[in-house]
Amino acid sequence: MKRNKTVFAAFALSIFYLVGIVGISLPGYKEQVLALSPLNLLLTFALFLYANDSFTLKQYLALGLVYCFGFGIEVFGVKTGIVFGEYFYGESLGLKLFEVPLIIGVNWLLLTLCTYSMFDSFLERKWIITLCAASTMTVLDFMIEPVAIRIDFWHWEKDIIPIQNYIAWFIFSLLFVLLLSCFKLRINWRMSLIIIGLQFLFFGVLNLLLHQ
């Protein structure tokens, strides 16, 4: 049953991300597709949960903690410039609270869950799992940043992405992965691998298309 859920979720996500790539690449559809960005991320998270049906109430509380911490650090970062550098969010990620899109906490949570479970499925040492997961999240952010500026996700002061951003991403990724690892989550690693793979494909292709 879980395998069938994974296949269905993978097929649906592939369609979503393909439509996103094509739509953003076409000037006549770009704005309409970008307006659906929060919905796409919510659907990705919903399909992730659909393929993972073994979480307990305590574990769902852990997910809530990561969401709150992820959202909170973004609020602090936007307000102070201390964490990631000087930046602000555009309009493509939807509804905001304290100048930060509410969906951004879901992004932190989803990436943490997926990268953690990918490496936890075949590595044993906790510190190696944590380092690999945090490194993967940071590499993905490196791919996202140039695209994010062009599609109005967020913007940096003078359009310069500071090295501080990547250092902070790595540090907070480490902390969030460590937090999740304390709750012994049983996660569908195949679904996680599909989501991370699609994220790399999505932003990798957009990096090529939007820089032409």
C-alpha positions in Angstrom: 0.0 0.0 0.0 2.8 2.5 0.9 4.6 1.7 -2.3 1.4 2.5 -4.3 1.1 5.8 -2.4 4.7 6.7 -3.2 4.2 6.0 -6.9 1.1 8.1 -7.0 2.7 11.0 -5.1 5.8 10.8 -7.3 3.7 11.0 -10.4 1.6 13.9 -9.2 4.7 15.8 -8.0 6.5 15.3 -11.3 3.5 16.9 -13.1 3.4 19.8 -10.7 7.1 20.5 -11.1 7.1 20.1 -14.9 4.2 22.5 -15.2 6.1 24.9 -12.9 9.3 24.8 -15.0 7.4 25.3 -18.3 5.1 28.0 -16.9 7.9 30.1 -15.3 9.9 29.8 -18.5 7.1 31.3 -20.6 6.6 35.1 -20.2 2.9 34.9 -20.8 2.3 32.5 -18.0 5.1 33.3 -15.6 3.1 35.6 -13.2 0.2 33.2 -13.0 2.4 30.2 -12.3 4.5 32.1 -9.7 1.3 33.0 -7.8 0.7 29.3 -7.3 4.1 28.8 -5.6 2.7 28.6 -2.1 0.1 26.1 -3.2 2.7 24.0 -4.9 4.8 23.8 -1.8 1.7 22.9 0.3 0.8 20.2 -2.2 4.3 18.8 -2.0 4.1 18.7 1.8 0.6 17.1 1.7 1.8 14.4 -0.7 4.8 13.8 1.6 2.4 13.3 4.5 0.2 11.1 2.3 3.2 8.8 1.7 4.1 8.8 5.4 1.2 7.5 7.5 3.0 6.3 10.6 3.6 9.6 12.5 2.5 9.7 16.1 1.0 12.8 17.8 4.3 13.4 19.6 6.1 13.3 16.2 3.6 15.7 14.7 4.4 18.1 17.5 8.1 17.8 16.5 7.2 18.8 13.0 5.4 21.8 14.5 8.4 22.8 16.4 10.6 22.8 13.3 8.0 24.8 11.4 7.9 27.4 14.2 11.7 27.6 14.6 12.2 27.9 10.8 9.6 30.6 10.5 10.9 32.4 13.6 14.5 32.5 12.5 13.3 34.0 9.2 11.4 36.7 11.0 14.4 37.5 13.1 16.6 37.4 10.0 14.4 39.8 8.0 14.0 42.2 10.9 17.7 42.4 12.0 19.9 41.2 9.0 22.0 39.4 11.6 21.3 35.8 10.7 21.4 35.5 6.9 22.3 39.1 5.9 20.1 41.9 4.6 17.2 40.6 2.6 13.4 40.9 2.2 10.7 38.7 0.8 8.8 39.5 -2.4 5.2 38.6 -3.3 5.6 35.2 -5.0 5.5 33.1 -1.8 2.1 34.4 -0.7 0.6 35.5 2.6 3.0 37.1 5.1 3.2 37.6 8.8 5.9 40.0 10.2 7.1 40.4 6.6 7.8 36.7 6.2 5.7 34.3 4.1 3.9 31.7 6.2 4.9 29.0 3.8 8.6 29.5 4.5 8.3 27.5 7.7 6.9 24.6 5.6 9.9 24.8 3.3 12.4 24.5 6.2 10.3 21.6 7.6 10.0 19.7 4.3 13.7 20.0 3.4 14.8 18.9 6.9 12.5 15.9 6.9 13.5 14.8 3.4 17.3 15.2 3.7 17.3 13.7 7.2 15.4 10.6 6.1 17.5 10.1 2.9 20.7 9.6 4.9 19.2 8.0 7.9 17.9 5.2 5.7 21.4 3.9 4.9 23.9 5.6 7.4 24.2 4.7 11.0 26.3 7.4 12.7 24.1 10.3 13.8 26.8 12.9 13.3 27.4 11.7 9.7 23.7 11.7 8.9 23.4 15.3 10.3 26.4 16.6 8.4 25.2 15.0 5.1 21.6 16.3 5.5 22.7 19.8 6.4 25.2 19.9 3.5 22.5 18.8 1.0 20.2 21.5 2.2 22.9 24.1 1.9 23.9 23.0 -1.7 20.2 23.1 -2.6 20.0 26.7 -1.2 23.0 27.6 -3.3 21.0 26.5 -6.4 17.8 28.3 -5.2 19.3 31.7 -4.5 19.9 32.9 -8.1 16.5 31.8 -9.1 14.7 33.2 -6.1 15.9 36.7 -6.9 14.6 36.5 -10.5 11.1 35.1 -9.5 10.5 37.5 -6.6 10.8 34.9 -3.8 13.2 37.2 -1.9 15.8 39.9 -2.6 19.2 40.7 -1.2 20.7 44.1 -0.5 22.4 45.3 -3.7 21.5 41.9 -5.2 24.6 40.3 -3.6 24.1 37.0 -1.9 26.4 37.0 1.2 28.5 34.1 2.3 26.9 34.6 5.7 23.6 33.2 4.2 25.1 29.8 3.4 26.9 29.6 6.7 23.6 30.3 8.6 21.7 27.8 6.4 24.2 25.1 7.2 24.1 25.8 11.0 20.3 26.0 11.2 20.0 22.9 9.0 22.2 21.1 11.4 20.1 22.1 14.4 16.8 21.2 12.8 18.1 17.8 11.7 19.4 17.1 15.2 16.0 18.1 16.6 14.1 15.8 14.3 16.5 12.9 15.0 15.6 13.0 18.7 12.0 11.9 17.9 12.9 8.7 16.0 10.7 9.5 13.0 10.0 6.6 10.6 10.0 8.4 7.2 9.4 7.1 3.7 12.9 7.7 2.4 11.9 7.0 -1.2 9.4 9.8 -1.1 12.0 12.0 0.4 14.5 11.2 -2.3 12.0 12.0 -5.0 11.1 15.4 -3.5 14.8 16.4 -3.1 15.6 15.1 -6.6 12.7 17.2 -8.0 13.8 20.2 -6.1 17.3 19.9 -7.6 15.9 19.4 -11.0 13.5 22.3 -10.8 16.0 24.9 -9.6 18.8 23.5 -11.8 16.7 23.8 -15.0 15.5 27.3 -14.0 19.0 28.4 -13.3 19.8 27.5 -16.9 16.7 28.9 -18.5 16.5 32.2 -16.5 20.2 33.0 -17.1 19.9 32.9 -20.9 
